[in-house]
């Protein structure tokens, strides 16, 4: 994980899909970024939180993304396939 002067973070990892909020009212399939250190829920800034066709196309691929890290949620501003 790299932090920049603008407060943005750069993460590299594999895009995966798994269940978010298992056994709760908010349970749904979500897209995550699995890095060497942790797994973060992945969303595109301005993208649909529940179904983002652009992120769905990246499932199974390795990416480097720049964005805002808030807890275990990563809001990506820029995504590049490896």
mmCIF file of the N, C-alpha and C atoms, coordinates in Angstrom:
data_MODEL
# 
_entry.id   MODEL 
# 
loop_
_atom_site.group_PDB 
_atom_site.id 
_atom_site.type_symbol 
_atom_site.label_atom_id 
_atom_site.label_alt_id 
_atom_site.label_comp_id 
_atom_site.label_asym_id 
_atom_site.label_entity_id 
_atom_site.label_seq_id 
_atom_site.pdbx_PDB_ins_code 
_atom_site.Cartn_x 
_atom_site.Cartn_y 
_atom_site.Cartn_z 
_atom_site.occupancy 
_atom_site.B_iso_or_equiv 
_atom_site.pdbx_formal_charge 
_atom_site.auth_seq_id 
_atom_site.auth_comp_id 
_atom_site.auth_asym_id 
_atom_site.auth_atom_id 
_atom_site.pdbx_PDB_model_num 
ATOM 1   N N  . UNK A 1 1  ? 0.844   -1.167  0.000   1.00 0.00 ? 1  UNK A N  1 
ATOM 2   C CA . UNK A 1 1  ? 0.000   0.000   0.000   1.00 0.00 ? 1  UNK A CA 1 
ATOM 3   C C  . UNK A 1 1  ? 0.891   1.232   0.000   1.00 0.00 ? 1  UNK A C  1 
ATOM 4   N N  . UNK A 1 2  ? 0.577   2.157   -0.905  1.00 0.00 ? 2  UNK A N  1 
ATOM 5   C CA . UNK A 1 2  ? 1.314   3.413   -0.988  1.00 0.00 ? 2  UNK A CA 1 
ATOM 6   C C  . UNK A 1 2  ? 0.359   4.562   -0.757  1.00 0.00 ? 2  UNK A C  1 
ATOM 7   N N  . UNK A 1 3  ? 0.744   5.505   0.084   1.00 0.00 ? 3  UNK A N  1 
ATOM 8   C CA . UNK A 1 3  ? -0.060  6.700   0.305   1.00 0.00 ? 3  UNK A CA 1 
ATOM 9   C C  . UNK A 1 3  ? 0.594   7.865   -0.426  1.00 0.00 ? 3  UNK A C  1 
ATOM 10  N N  . UNK A 1 4  ? -0.226  8.720   -1.010  1.00 0.00 ? 4  UNK A N  1 
ATOM 11  C CA . UNK A 1 4  ? 0.305   9.872   -1.733  1.00 0.00 ? 4  UNK A CA 1 
ATOM 12  C C  . UNK A 1 4  ? 0.060   11.140  -0.931  1.00 0.00 ? 4  UNK A C  1 
ATOM 13  N N  . UNK A 1 5  ? 0.633   12.239  -1.402  1.00 0.00 ? 5  UNK A N  1 
ATOM 14  C CA . UNK A 1 5  ? 0.476   13.525  -0.731  1.00 0.00 ? 5  UNK A CA 1 
ATOM 15  C C  . UNK A 1 5  ? -0.971  13.996  -0.743  1.00 0.00 ? 5  UNK A C  1 
ATOM 16  N N  . UNK A 1 6  ? -1.732  13.587  -1.743  1.00 0.00 ? 6  UNK A N  1 
ATOM 17  C CA . UNK A 1 6  ? -3.126  14.027  -1.868  1.00 0.00 ? 6  UNK A CA 1 
ATOM 18  C C  . UNK A 1 6  ? -4.061  13.246  -0.948  1.00 0.00 ? 6  UNK A C  1 
ATOM 19  N N  . UNK A 1 7  ? -3.525  12.309  -0.178  1.00 0.00 ? 7  UNK A N  1 
ATOM 20  C CA . UNK A 1 7  ? -4.355  11.503  0.705   1.00 0.00 ? 7  UNK A CA 1 
ATOM 21  C C  . UNK A 1 7  ? -4.916  10.269  0.035   1.00 0.00 ? 7  UNK A C  1 
ATOM 22  N N  . UNK A 1 8  ? -4.560  10.070  -1.235  1.00 0.00 ? 8  UNK A N  1 
ATOM 23  C CA . UNK A 1 8  ? -5.016  8.889   -1.945  1.00 0.00 ? 8  UNK A CA 1 
ATOM 24  C C  . UNK A 1 8  ? -4.065  7.729   -1.676  1.00 0.00 ? 8  UNK A C  1 
ATOM 25  N N  . UNK A 1 9  ? -4.584  6.526   -1.854  1.00 0.00 ? 9  UNK A N  1 
ATOM 26  C CA . UNK A 1 9  ? -3.827  5.312   -1.615  1.00 0.00 ? 9  UNK A CA 1 
ATOM 27  C C  . UNK A 1 9  ? -3.760  4.502   -2.900  1.00 0.00 ? 9  UNK A C  1 
ATOM 28  N N  . UNK A 1 10 ? -2.631  3.841   -3.125  1.00 0.00 ? 10 UNK A N  1 
ATOM 29  C CA . UNK A 1 10 ? -2.486  2.940   -4.264  1.00 0.00 ? 10 UNK A CA 1 
ATOM 30  C C  . UNK A 1 10 ? -2.410  1.521   -3.735  1.00 0.00 ? 10 UNK A C  1 
ATOM 31  N N  . UNK A 1 11 ? -3.296  0.659   -4.253  1.00 0.00 ? 11 UNK A N  1 
ATOM 32  C CA . UNK A 1 11 ? -3.326  -0.745  -3.853  1.00 0.00 ? 11 UNK A CA 1 
ATOM 33  C C  . UNK A 1 11 ? -3.171  -1.629  -5.077  1.00 0.00 ? 11 UNK A C  1 
ATOM 34  N N  . UNK A 1 12 ? -2.484  -2.751  -4.899  1.00 0.00 ? 12 UNK A N  1 
ATOM 35  C CA . UNK A 1 12 ? -2.318  -3.747  -5.955  1.00 0.00 ? 12 UNK A CA 1 
ATOM 36  C C  . UNK A 1 12 ? -2.806  -5.082  -5.428  1.00 0.00 ? 12 UNK A C  1 
ATOM 37  N N  . UNK A 1 13 ? -3.569  -5.790  -6.255  1.00 0.00 ? 13 UNK A N  1 
ATOM 38  C CA . UNK A 1 13 ? -4.056  -7.091  -5.837  1.00 0.00 ? 13 UNK A CA 1 
ATOM 39  C C  . UNK A 1 13 ? -4.963  -7.713  -6.869  1.00 0.00 ? 13 UNK A C  1 
ATOM 40  N N  . UNK A 1 14 ? -5.665  -8.758  -6.436  1.00 0.00 ? 14 UNK A N  1 
ATOM 41  C CA . UNK A 1 14 ? -6.562  -9.516  -7.306  1.00 0.00 ? 14 UNK A CA 1 
ATOM 42  C C  . UNK A 1 14 ? -8.008  -9.161  -6.977  1.00 0.00 ? 14 UNK A C  1 
ATOM 43  N N  . UNK A 1 15 ? -8.807  -8.938  -8.019  1.00 0.00 ? 15 UNK A N  1 
ATOM 44  C CA . UNK A 1 15 ? -10.222 -8.634  -7.847  1.00 0.00 ? 15 UNK A CA 1 
ATOM 45  C C  . UNK A 1 15 ? -10.974 -9.960  -7.689  1.00 0.00 ? 15 UNK A C  1 
ATOM 46  N N  . UNK A 1 16 ? -11.743 -10.068 -6.605  1.00 0.00 ? 16 UNK A N  1 
ATOM 47  C CA . UNK A 1 16 ? -12.514 -11.280 -6.329  1.00 0.00 ? 16 UNK A CA 1 
ATOM 48  C C  . UNK A 1 16 ? -13.961 -10.899 -6.017  1.00 0.00 ? 16 UNK A C  1 
ATOM 49  N N  . UNK A 1 17 ? -14.827 -11.902 -6.045  1.00 0.00 ? 17 UNK A N  1 
ATOM 50  C CA . UNK A 1 17 ? -16.218 -11.693 -5.658  1.00 0.00 ? 17 UNK A CA 1 
ATOM 51  C C  . UNK A 1 17 ? -16.535 -12.655 -4.524  1.00 0.00 ? 17 UNK A C  1 
ATOM 52  N N  . UNK A 1 18 ? -17.203 -12.141 -3.504  1.00 0.00 ? 18 UNK A N  1 
ATOM 53  C CA . UNK A 1 18 ? -17.634 -12.983 -2.394  1.00 0.00 ? 18 UNK A CA 1 
ATOM 54  C C  . UNK A 1 18 ? -18.825 -12.328 -1.714  1.00 0.00 ? 18 UNK A C  1 
ATOM 55  N N  . UNK A 1 19 ? -19.409 -13.031 -0.765  1.00 0.00 ? 19 UNK A N  1 
ATOM 56  C CA . UNK A 1 19 ? -20.589 -12.523 -0.072  1.00 0.00 ? 19 UNK A CA 1 
ATOM 57  C C  . UNK A 1 19 ? -20.183 -11.467 0.949   1.00 0.00 ? 19 UNK A C  1 
ATOM 58  N N  . UNK A 1 20 ? -20.914 -10.360 0.949   1.00 0.00 ? 20 UNK A N  1 
ATOM 59  C CA . UNK A 1 20 ? -20.741 -9.293  1.930   1.00 0.00 ? 20 UNK A CA 1 
ATOM 60  C C  . UNK A 1 20 ? -21.926 -9.343  2.890   1.00 0.00 ? 20 UNK A C  1 
ATOM 61  N N  . UNK A 1 21 ? -21.674 -9.202  4.176   1.00 0.00 ? 21 UNK A N  1 
ATOM 62  C CA . UNK A 1 21 ? -22.748 -9.160  5.171   1.00 0.00 ? 21 UNK A CA 1 
ATOM 63  C C  . UNK A 1 21 ? -23.509 -10.462 5.298   1.00 0.00 ? 21 UNK A C  1 
ATOM 64  N N  . UNK A 1 22 ? -22.765 -11.573 5.259   1.00 0.00 ? 22 UNK A N  1 
ATOM 65  C CA . UNK A 1 22 ? -23.388 -12.895 5.311   1.00 0.00 ? 22 UNK A CA 1 
ATOM 66  C C  . UNK A 1 22 ? -24.313 -13.024 6.520   1.00 0.00 ? 22 UNK A C  1 
ATOM 67  N N  . UNK A 1 23 ? -25.479 -13.627 6.296   1.00 0.00 ? 23 UNK A N  1 
ATOM 68  C CA . UNK A 1 23 ? -26.506 -13.857 7.325   1.00 0.00 ? 23 UNK A CA 1 
ATOM 69  C C  . UNK A 1 23 ? -27.069 -12.564 7.912   1.00 0.00 ? 23 UNK A C  1 
ATOM 70  N N  . UNK A 1 24 ? -27.087 -11.493 7.115   1.00 0.00 ? 24 UNK A N  1 
ATOM 71  C CA . UNK A 1 24 ? -27.690 -10.239 7.551   1.00 0.00 ? 24 UNK A CA 1 
ATOM 72  C C  . UNK A 1 24 ? -28.656 -9.752  6.475   1.00 0.00 ? 24 UNK A C  1 
ATOM 73  N N  . UNK A 1 25 ? -29.408 -8.716  6.783   1.00 0.00 ? 25 UNK A N  1 
ATOM 74  C CA . UNK A 1 25 ? -30.340 -8.156  5.803   1.00 0.00 ? 25 UNK A CA 1 
ATOM 75  C C  . UNK A 1 25 ? -29.617 -7.547  4.606   1.00 0.00 ? 25 UNK A C  1 
ATOM 76  N N  . UNK A 1 26 ? -28.369 -7.165  4.787   1.00 0.00 ? 26 UNK A N  1 
ATOM 77  C CA . UNK A 1 26 ? -27.616 -6.539  3.698   1.00 0.00 ? 26 UNK A CA 1 
ATOM 78  C C  . UNK A 1 26 ? -26.741 -7.533  2.932   1.00 0.00 ? 26 UNK A C  1 
ATOM 79  N N  . UNK A 1 27 ? -26.983 -8.837  3.113   1.00 0.00 ? 27 UNK A N  1 
ATOM 80  C CA . UNK A 1 27 ? -26.176 -9.853  2.427   1.00 0.00 ? 27 UNK A CA 1 
ATOM 81  C C  . UNK A 1 27 ? -26.325 -9.723  0.912   1.00 0.00 ? 27 UNK A C  1 
ATOM 82  N N  . UNK A 1 28 ? -25.191 -9.673  0.213   1.00 0.00 ? 28 UNK A N  1 
ATOM 83  C CA . UNK A 1 28 ? -25.188 -9.642  -1.253  1.00 0.00 ? 28 UNK A CA 1 
ATOM 84  C C  . UNK A 1 28 ? -23.790 -9.989  -1.757  1.00 0.00 ? 28 UNK A C  1 
ATOM 85  N N  . UNK A 1 29 ? -23.710 -10.372 -3.036  1.00 0.00 ? 29 UNK A N  1 
ATOM 86  C CA . UNK A 1 29 ? -22.409 -10.597 -3.653  1.00 0.00 ? 29 UNK A CA 1 
ATOM 87  C C  . UNK A 1 29 ? -21.766 -9.245  -3.887  1.00 0.00 ? 29 UNK A C  1 
ATOM 88  N N  . UNK A 1 30 ? -20.504 -9.137  -3.518  1.00 0.00 ? 30 UNK A N  1 
ATOM 89  C CA . UNK A 1 30 ? -19.795 -7.874  -3.685  1.00 0.00 ? 30 UNK A CA 1 
ATOM 90  C C  . UNK A 1 30 ? -18.415 -8.141  -4.282  1.00 0.00 ? 30 UNK A C  1 
ATOM 91  N N  . UNK A 1 31 ? -17.827 -7.097  -4.810  1.00 0.00 ? 31 UNK A N  1 
ATOM 92  C CA . UNK A 1 31 ? -16.497 -7.175  -5.408  1.00 0.00 ? 31 UNK A CA 1 
ATOM 93  C C  . UNK A 1 31 ? -15.490 -6.681  -4.373  1.00 0.00 ? 31 UNK A C  1 
ATOM 94  N N  . UNK A 1 32 ? -14.369 -7.420  -4.255  1.00 0.00 ? 32 UNK A N  1 
ATOM 95  C CA . UNK A 1 32 ? -13.326 -7.094  -3.284  1.00 0.00 ? 32 UNK A CA 1 
ATOM 96  C C  . UNK A 1 32 ? -11.977 -7.051  -3.985  1.00 0.00 ? 32 UNK A C  1 
ATOM 97  N N  . UNK A 1 33 ? -11.045 -6.345  -3.375  1.00 0.00 ? 33 UNK A N  1 
ATOM 98  C CA . UNK A 1 33 ? -9.651  -6.334  -3.830  1.00 0.00 ? 33 UNK A CA 1 
ATOM 99  C C  . UNK A 1 33 ? -8.837  -7.053  -2.769  1.00 0.00 ? 33 UNK A C  1 
ATOM 100 N N  . UNK A 1 34 ? -8.255  -8.182  -3.164  1.00 0.00 ? 34 UNK A N  1 
ATOM 101 C CA . UNK A 1 34 ? -7.450  -8.997  -2.251  1.00 0.00 ? 34 UNK A CA 1 
ATOM 102 C C  . UNK A 1 34 ? -5.986  -8.649  -2.472  1.00 0.00 ? 34 UNK A C  1 
ATOM 103 N N  . UNK A 1 35 ? -5.374  -7.999  -1.474  1.00 0.00 ? 35 UNK A N  1 
ATOM 104 C CA . UNK A 1 35 ? -3.962  -7.635  -1.546  1.00 0.00 ? 35 UNK A CA 1 
ATOM 105 C C  . UNK A 1 35 ? -3.157  -8.622  -0.719  1.00 0.00 ? 35 UNK A C  1 
ATOM 106 N N  . UNK A 1 36 ? -1.851  -8.440  -0.681  1.00 0.00 ? 36 UNK A N  1 
ATOM 107 C CA . UNK A 1 36 ? -1.001  -9.299  0.150   1.00 0.00 ? 36 UNK A CA 1 
ATOM 108 C C  . UNK A 1 36 ? -1.310  -9.127  1.636   1.00 0.00 ? 36 UNK A C  1 
ATOM 109 N N  . UNK A 1 37 ? -1.807  -7.944  2.019   1.00 0.00 ? 37 UNK A N  1 
ATOM 110 C CA . UNK A 1 37 ? -2.004  -7.620  3.431   1.00 0.00 ? 37 UNK A CA 1 
ATOM 111 C C  . UNK A 1 37 ? -3.439  -7.782  3.937   1.00 0.00 ? 37 UNK A C  1 
ATOM 112 N N  . UNK A 1 38 ? -4.428  -7.541  3.058   1.00 0.00 ? 38 UNK A N  1 
ATOM 113 C CA . UNK A 1 38 ? -5.827  -7.537  3.499   1.00 0.00 ? 38 UNK A CA 1 
ATOM 114 C C  . UNK A 1 38 ? -6.754  -7.655  2.296   1.00 0.00 ? 38 UNK A C  1 
ATOM 115 N N  . UNK A 1 39 ? -8.040  -7.783  2.583   1.00 0.00 ? 39 UNK A N  1 
ATOM 116 C CA . UNK A 1 39 ? -9.066  -7.799  1.545   1.00 0.00 ? 39 UNK A CA 1 
ATOM 117 C C  . UNK A 1 39 ? -10.013 -6.636  1.800   1.00 0.00 ? 39 UNK A C  1 
ATOM 118 N N  . UNK A 1 40 ? -10.214 -5.805  0.778   1.00 0.00 ? 40 UNK A N  1 
ATOM 119 C CA . UNK A 1 40 ? -11.030 -4.599  0.885   1.00 0.00 ? 40 UNK A CA 1 
ATOM 120 C C  . UNK A 1 40 ? -12.222 -4.690  -0.049  1.00 0.00 ? 40 UNK A C  1 
ATOM 121 N N  . UNK A 1 41 ? -13.379 -4.227  0.414   1.00 0.00 ? 41 UNK A N  1 
ATOM 122 C CA . UNK A 1 41 ? -14.502 -4.125  -0.506  1.00 0.00 ? 41 UNK A CA 1 
ATOM 123 C C  . UNK A 1 41 ? -14.128 -3.054  -1.528  1.00 0.00 ? 41 UNK A C  1 
ATOM 124 N N  . UNK A 1 42 ? -14.353 -3.353  -2.800  1.00 0.00 ? 42 UNK A N  1 
ATOM 125 C CA . UNK A 1 42 ? -13.931 -2.473  -3.883  1.00 0.00 ? 42 UNK A CA 1 
ATOM 126 C C  . UNK A 1 42 ? -15.141 -1.852  -4.566  1.00 0.00 ? 42 UNK A C  1 
ATOM 127 N N  . UNK A 1 43 ? -15.108 -0.533  -4.660  1.00 0.00 ? 43 UNK A N  1 
ATOM 128 C CA . UNK A 1 43 ? -16.121 0.204   -5.413  1.00 0.00 ? 43 UNK A CA 1 
ATOM 129 C C  . UNK A 1 43 ? -15.411 1.256   -6.255  1.00 0.00 ? 43 UNK A C  1 
ATOM 130 N N  . UNK A 1 44 ? -16.041 1.603   -7.362  1.00 0.00 ? 44 UNK A N  1 
ATOM 131 C CA . UNK A 1 44 ? -15.540 2.726   -8.150  1.00 0.00 ? 44 UNK A CA 1 
ATOM 132 C C  . UNK A 1 44 ? -16.209 3.989   -7.639  1.00 0.00 ? 44 UNK A C  1 
ATOM 133 N N  . UNK A 1 45 ? -15.448 5.073   -7.516  1.00 0.00 ? 45 UNK A N  1 
ATOM 134 C CA . UNK A 1 45 ? -16.005 6.352   -7.109  1.00 0.00 ? 45 UNK A CA 1 
ATOM 135 C C  . UNK A 1 45 ? -17.066 6.737   -8.127  1.00 0.00 ? 45 UNK A C  1 
ATOM 136 N N  . UNK A 1 46 ? -18.304 6.877   -7.694  1.00 0.00 ? 46 UNK A N  1 
ATOM 137 C CA . UNK A 1 46 ? -19.403 7.200   -8.585  1.00 0.00 ? 46 UNK A CA 1 
ATOM 138 C C  . UNK A 1 46 ? -20.088 5.995   -9.200  1.00 0.00 ? 46 UNK A C  1 
ATOM 139 N N  . UNK A 1 47 ? -19.544 4.791   -8.936  1.00 0.00 ? 47 UNK A N  1 
ATOM 140 C CA . UNK A 1 47 ? -20.132 3.560   -9.482  1.00 0.00 ? 47 UNK A CA 1 
ATOM 141 C C  . UNK A 1 47 ? -21.253 3.048   -8.602  1.00 0.00 ? 47 UNK A C  1 
ATOM 142 N N  . UNK A 1 48 ? -22.037 2.119   -9.132  1.00 0.00 ? 48 UNK A N  1 
ATOM 143 C CA . UNK A 1 48 ? -23.125 1.508   -8.392  1.00 0.00 ? 48 UNK A CA 1 
ATOM 144 C C  . UNK A 1 48 ? -22.551 0.615   -7.290  1.00 0.00 ? 48 UNK A C  1 
ATOM 145 N N  . UNK A 1 49 ? -23.033 0.775   -6.090  1.00 0.00 ? 49 UNK A N  1 
ATOM 146 C CA . UNK A 1 49 ? -22.505 0.029   -4.939  1.00 0.00 ? 49 UNK A CA 1 
ATOM 147 C C  . UNK A 1 49 ? -22.872 -1.459  -4.971  1.00 0.00 ? 49 UNK A C  1 
ATOM 148 N N  . UNK A 1 50 ? -23.956 -1.824  -5.680  1.00 0.00 ? 50 UNK A N  1 
ATOM 149 C CA . UNK A 1 50 ? -24.417 -3.211  -5.662  1.00 0.00 ? 50 UNK A CA 1 
ATOM 150 C C  . UNK A 1 50 ? -24.123 -3.971  -6.945  1.00 0.00 ? 50 UNK A C  1 
ATOM 151 N N  . UNK A 1 51 ? -24.023 -3.283  -8.056  1.00 0.00 ? 51 UNK A N  1 
ATOM 152 C CA . UNK A 1 51 ? -23.767 -3.968  -9.322  1.00 0.00 ? 51 UNK A CA 1 
ATOM 153 C C  . UNK A 1 51 ? -23.054 -3.009  -10.268 1.00 0.00 ? 51 UNK A C  1 
ATOM 154 N N  . UNK A 1 52 ? -21.754 -3.204  -10.415 1.00 0.00 ? 52 UNK A N  1 
ATOM 155 C CA . UNK A 1 52 ? -20.947 -2.346  -11.276 1.00 0.00 ? 52 UNK A CA 1 
ATOM 156 C C  . UNK A 1 52 ? -20.369 -3.206  -12.399 1.00 0.00 ? 52 UNK A C  1 
ATOM 157 N N  . UNK A 1 53 ? -20.892 -3.077  -13.622 1.00 0.00 ? 53 UNK A N  1 
ATOM 158 C CA . UNK A 1 53 ? -20.426 -3.930  -14.717 1.00 0.00 ? 53 UNK A CA 1 
ATOM 159 C C  . UNK A 1 53 ? -18.940 -3.772  -15.021 1.00 0.00 ? 53 UNK A C  1 
ATOM 160 N N  . UNK A 1 54 ? -18.381 -2.617  -14.770 1.00 0.00 ? 54 UNK A N  1 
ATOM 161 C CA . UNK A 1 54 ? -16.943 -2.416  -15.024 1.00 0.00 ? 54 UNK A CA 1 
ATOM 162 C C  . UNK A 1 54 ? -16.119 -3.233  -14.036 1.00 0.00 ? 54 UNK A C  1 
ATOM 163 N N  . UNK A 1 55 ? -16.491 -3.216  -12.762 1.00 0.00 ? 55 UNK A N  1 
ATOM 164 C CA . UNK A 1 55 ? -15.774 -4.024  -11.767 1.00 0.00 ? 55 UNK A CA 1 
ATOM 165 C C  . UNK A 1 55 ? -16.011 -5.509  -11.999 1.00 0.00 ? 55 UNK A C  1 
ATOM 166 N N  . UNK A 1 56 ? -17.226 -5.874  -12.406 1.00 0.00 ? 56 UNK A N  1 
ATOM 167 C CA . UNK A 1 56 ? -17.524 -7.288  -12.658 1.00 0.00 ? 56 UNK A CA 1 
ATOM 168 C C  . UNK A 1 56 ? -16.620 -7.865  -13.741 1.00 0.00 ? 56 UNK A C  1 
ATOM 169 N N  . UNK A 1 57 ? -16.245 -7.080  -14.736 1.00 0.00 ? 57 UNK A N  1 
ATOM 170 C CA . UNK A 1 57 ? -15.350 -7.542  -15.806 1.00 0.00 ? 57 UNK A CA 1 
ATOM 171 C C  . UNK A 1 57 ? -13.930 -7.778  -15.303 1.00 0.00 ? 57 UNK A C  1 
ATOM 172 N N  . UNK A 1 58 ? -13.598 -7.204  -14.145 1.00 0.00 ? 58 UNK A N  1 
ATOM 173 C CA . UNK A 1 58 ? -12.242 -7.324  -13.600 1.00 0.00 ? 58 UNK A CA 1 
ATOM 174 C C  . UNK A 1 58 ? -12.087 -8.510  -12.638 1.00 0.00 ? 58 UNK A C  1 
ATOM 175 N N  . UNK A 1 59 ? -13.179 -9.196  -12.314 1.00 0.00 ? 59 UNK A N  1 
ATOM 176 C CA . UNK A 1 59 ? -13.109 -10.319 -11.371 1.00 0.00 ? 59 UNK A CA 1 
ATOM 177 C C  . UNK A 1 59 ? -12.142 -11.368 -11.909 1.00 0.00 ? 59 UNK A C  1 
ATOM 178 N N  . UNK A 1 60 ? -11.192 -11.763 -11.063 1.00 0.00 ? 60 UNK A N  1 
ATOM 179 C CA . UNK A 1 60 ? -10.175 -12.750 -11.426 1.00 0.00 ? 60 UNK A CA 1 
ATOM 180 C C  . UNK A 1 60 ? -8.898  -12.130 -11.980 1.00 0.00 ? 60 UNK A C  1 
ATOM 181 N N  . UNK A 1 61 ? -8.897  -10.816 -12.171 1.00 0.00 ? 61 UNK A N  1 
ATOM 182 C CA . UNK A 1 61 ? -7.725  -10.140 -12.738 1.00 0.00 ? 61 UNK A CA 1 
ATOM 183 C C  . UNK A 1 61 ? -6.943  -9.399  -11.665 1.00 0.00 ? 61 UNK A C  1 
ATOM 184 N N  . UNK A 1 62 ? -5.669  -9.172  -11.928 1.00 0.00 ? 62 UNK A N  1 
ATOM 185 C CA . UNK A 1 62 ? -4.819  -8.381  -11.044 1.00 0.00 ? 62 UNK A CA 1 
ATOM 186 C C  . UNK A 1 62 ? -4.852  -6.934  -11.503 1.00 0.00 ? 62 UNK A C  1 
ATOM 187 N N  . UNK A 1 63 ? -4.978  -6.023  -10.533 1.00 0.00 ? 63 UNK A N  1 
ATOM 188 C CA . UNK A 1 63 ? -5.060  -4.595  -10.836 1.00 0.00 ? 63 UNK A CA 1 
ATOM 189 C C  . UNK A 1 63 ? -4.184  -3.788  -9.890  1.00 0.00 ? 63 UNK A C  1 
ATOM 190 N N  . UNK A 1 64 ? -3.924  -2.567  -10.293 1.00 0.00 ? 64 UNK A N  1 
ATOM 191 C CA . UNK A 1 64 ? -3.394  -1.536  -9.404  1.00 0.00 ? 64 UNK A CA 1 
ATOM 192 C C  . UNK A 1 64 ? -4.402  -0.401  -9.466  1.00 0.00 ? 64 UNK A C  1 
ATOM 193 N N  . UNK A 1 65 ? -4.842  0.053   -8.305  1.00 0.00 ? 65 UNK A N  1 
ATOM 194 C CA . UNK A 1 65 ? -5.871  1.091   -8.253  1.00 0.00 ? 65 UNK A CA 1 
ATOM 195 C C  . UNK A 1 65 ? -5.447  2.200   -7.310  1.00 0.00 ? 65 UNK A C  1 
ATOM 196 N N  . UNK A 1 66 ? -5.865  3.401   -7.645  1.00 0.00 ? 66 UNK A N  1 
ATOM 197 C CA . UNK A 1 66 ? -5.626  4.572   -6.813  1.00 0.00 ? 66 UNK A CA 1 
ATOM 198 C C  . UNK A 1 66 ? -6.972  5.103   -6.360  1.00 0.00 ? 66 UNK A C  1 
ATOM 199 N N  . UNK A 1 67 ? -7.082  5.424   -5.069  1.00 0.00 ? 67 UNK A N  1 
ATOM 200 C CA . UNK A 1 67 ? -8.346  5.937   -4.567  1.00 0.00 ? 67 UNK A CA 1 
ATOM 201 C C  . UNK A 1 67 ? -8.291  6.241   -3.089  1.00 0.00 ? 67 UNK A C  1 
ATOM 202 N N  . UNK A 1 68 ? -9.450  6.177   -2.468  1.00 0.00 ? 68 UNK A N  1 
ATOM 203 C CA . UNK A 1 68 ? -9.604  6.546   -1.064  1.00 0.00 ? 68 UNK A CA 1 
ATOM 204 C C  . UNK A 1 68 ? -9.894  5.291   -0.249  1.00 0.00 ? 68 UNK A C  1 
ATOM 205 N N  . UNK A 1 69 ? -9.085  5.053   0.762   1.00 0.00 ? 69 UNK A N  1 
ATOM 206 C CA . UNK A 1 69 ? -9.252  3.908   1.650   1.00 0.00 ? 69 UNK A CA 1 
ATOM 207 C C  . UNK A 1 69 ? -9.913  4.381   2.937   1.00 0.00 ? 69 UNK A C  1 
ATOM 208 N N  . UNK A 1 70 ? -11.100 3.816   3.221   1.00 0.00 ? 70 UNK A N  1 
ATOM 209 C CA . UNK A 1 70 ? -11.844 4.151   4.430   1.00 0.00 ? 70 UNK A CA 1 
ATOM 210 C C  . UNK A 1 70 ? -12.158 2.853   5.147   1.00 0.00 ? 70 UNK A C  1 
ATOM 211 N N  . UNK A 1 71 ? -11.400 2.546   6.173   1.00 0.00 ? 71 UNK A N  1 
ATOM 212 C CA . UNK A 1 71 ? -11.588 1.278   6.874   1.00 0.00 ? 71 UNK A CA 1 
ATOM 213 C C  . UNK A 1 71 ? -11.284 0.127   5.937   1.00 0.00 ? 71 UNK A C  1 
ATOM 214 N N  . UNK A 1 72 ? -12.280 -0.717  5.677   1.00 0.00 ? 72 UNK A N  1 
ATOM 215 C CA . UNK A 1 72 ? -12.110 -1.866  4.782   1.00 0.00 ? 72 UNK A CA 1 
ATOM 216 C C  . UNK A 1 72 ? -12.782 -1.637  3.428   1.00 0.00 ? 72 UNK A C  1 
ATOM 217 N N  . UNK A 1 73 ? -13.127 -0.375  3.134   1.00 0.00 ? 73 UNK A N  1 
ATOM 218 C CA . UNK A 1 73 ? -13.730 -0.004  1.855   1.00 0.00 ? 73 UNK A CA 1 
ATOM 219 C C  . UNK A 1 73 ? -12.728 0.810   1.051   1.00 0.00 ? 73 UNK A C  1 
ATOM 220 N N  . UNK A 1 74 ? -12.517 0.406   -0.210  1.00 0.00 ? 74 UNK A N  1 
ATOM 221 C CA . UNK A 1 74 ? -11.622 1.136   -1.100  1.00 0.00 ? 74 UNK A CA 1 
ATOM 222 C C  . UNK A 1 74 ? -12.437 1.704   -2.250  1.00 0.00 ? 74 UNK A C  1 
ATOM 223 N N  . UNK A 1 75 ? -12.499 3.043   -2.331  1.00 0.00 ? 75 UNK A N  1 
ATOM 224 C CA . UNK A 1 75 ? -13.189 3.740   -3.412  1.00 0.00 ? 75 UNK A CA 1 
ATOM 225 C C  . UNK A 1 75 ? -12.162 4.104   -4.470  1.00 0.00 ? 75 UNK A C  1 
ATOM 226 N N  . UNK A 1 76 ? -12.187 3.389   -5.577  1.00 0.00 ? 76 UNK A N  1 
ATOM 227 C CA . UNK A 1 76 ? -11.176 3.561   -6.620  1.00 0.00 ? 76 UNK A CA 1 
ATOM 228 C C  . UNK A 1 76 ? -11.527 4.714   -7.550  1.00 0.00 ? 76 UNK A C  1 
ATOM 229 N N  . UNK A 1 77 ? -10.529 5.586   -7.765  1.00 0.00 ? 77 UNK A N  1 
ATOM 230 C CA . UNK A 1 77 ? -10.675 6.671   -8.739  1.00 0.00 ? 77 UNK A CA 1 
ATOM 231 C C  . UNK A 1 77 ? -10.090 6.255   -10.084 1.00 0.00 ? 77 UNK A C  1 
ATOM 232 N N  . UNK A 1 78 ? -9.032  5.465   -10.031 1.00 0.00 ? 78 UNK A N  1 
ATOM 233 C CA . UNK A 1 78 ? -8.356  5.006   -11.248 1.00 0.00 ? 78 UNK A CA 1 
ATOM 234 C C  . UNK A 1 78 ? -7.977  3.545   -11.084 1.00 0.00 ? 78 UNK A C  1 
ATOM 235 N N  . UNK A 1 79 ? -8.238  2.734   -12.106 1.00 0.00 ? 79 UNK A N  1 
ATOM 236 C CA . UNK A 1 79 ? -7.949  1.296   -12.060 1.00 0.00 ? 79 UNK A CA 1 
ATOM 237 C C  . UNK A 1 79 ? -7.169  0.921   -13.315 1.00 0.00 ? 79 UNK A C  1 
ATOM 238 N N  . UNK A 1 80 ? -6.060  0.213   -13.112 1.00 0.00 ? 80 UNK A N  1 
ATOM 239 C CA . UNK A 1 80 ? -5.245  -0.268  -14.237 1.00 0.00 ? 80 UNK A CA 1 
ATOM 240 C C  . UNK A 1 80 ? -5.025  -1.769  -14.093 1.00 0.00 ? 80 UNK A C  1 
ATOM 241 N N  . UNK A 1 81 ? -5.314  -2.520  -15.173 1.00 0.00 ? 81 UNK A N  1 
ATOM 242 C CA . UNK A 1 81 ? -5.048  -3.954  -15.172 1.00 0.00 ? 81 UNK A CA 1 
ATOM 243 C C  . UNK A 1 81 ? -3.547  -4.195  -15.227 1.00 0.00 ? 81 UNK A C  1 
ATOM 244 N N  . UNK A 1 82 ? -3.113  -5.233  -14.537 1.00 0.00 ? 82 UNK A N  1 
ATOM 245 C CA . UNK A 1 82 ? -1.692  -5.601  -14.540 1.00 0.00 ? 82 UNK A CA 1 
ATOM 246 C C  . UNK A 1 82 ? -1.396  -6.427  -15.759 1.00 0.00 ? 82 UNK A C  1 
# 
